[in-house]
Amino acid sequence: MGITVAYAISSFGQIVIYLIIMITKNWREQILYFLGIPSIILCAFSFFIIDDQPRFLILKDTKKCIQMLNKISQVNKTSEYMQSIQLREISTQQENSGKDLSKKYTYIDLFIYKSQLKIVIPLTLAMLFLNTLYYGSQLSLDSVGFTFQENCLYVGISELLGYFLSNYICQRFKRKRYGILTILITSIFLILCGIFEVPLSCLDKNCYQKNLQMIFTCFARFIVSFSFSFILIQIGEAYPTTLKAIGYGFSTGFSFLGGVVSPYIIDLSNKNDFNPIISLALVGILSCVSLFFSQETFGKPDVQNIPELTRQILQSDGLQNLEIQKNKQKNINNIQTQ
């Protein structure tokens, strides 16, 4: 759930925007200096600081896996997880199990196996549409509710609360079902926000439409934090262990194109005199449709390898055993003949 915490920190950044705008008029440059550049530097360093998960290493390098588990044990101040004798036993078990440890997995493996296509396409599209909805609603903050400054504060608080709650709640419920439900609720709140448009006569005044828009927007951003949590958990559980890092990276990375697409959707809606908030709600429904074709992962055991490769390995082992049995029988027959 580390990535959910990262989203929560980004929500806190919206609250910081409110404080920066209060302090200085040149707030855009200040955000770049104090938030943008440090974030880029930390993101670059994360590639060297963050270690691979033991779940991934166990299938690629057993020695590194044990070292990582022992490192975790030291941080948690517990005894070392395994000793060298146990390490040799696990290595022997892996060799006997026939796992294809020498294979180098790439992004191509996500698309050449039918079992992985059923995972990568619906989950990536669901995440793409959800990011489009999210970043589009972020760009529309100056057109709903109160001032941009106040909107950032209220929405930031709503998201921050949502992400911290989802970190504990979402793990206990079905990913697919409640992912669809929360995205649908988010879309409904956005549609309501679009229905209660602020009249032109009320742009510089306080009216009930502004209050309703702010309430609906806060609820939408609160609920969408649960949507992100459900889908991110589902993505992490759907891919086999050997493809987990690659699959997770592709589905989440590609989905950020939604942030690039969202301004064009807003611009196209404005040109056609259609409320952009409602357009974003319709994009959210597309995310629900994509998620409908995904596989439920709640309560299911982890898949260690690509099913097609596992079957090939088992068939290969079966043929080898059959050949060994034939050779044994042939030797027995030769002995009996002599």
Helices and strands as residue ranges (DSSP letters): H 2-23, H 27-31, I 32-36, H 37-49, H 54-57, H 62-75, H 84-97, H 109-112, H 114-139, G 140-143, H 148-169, G 170-172, H 175-195, G 200-202, H 208-238, G 241-243, H 244-255, H 257-271, H 276-292, H 307-337
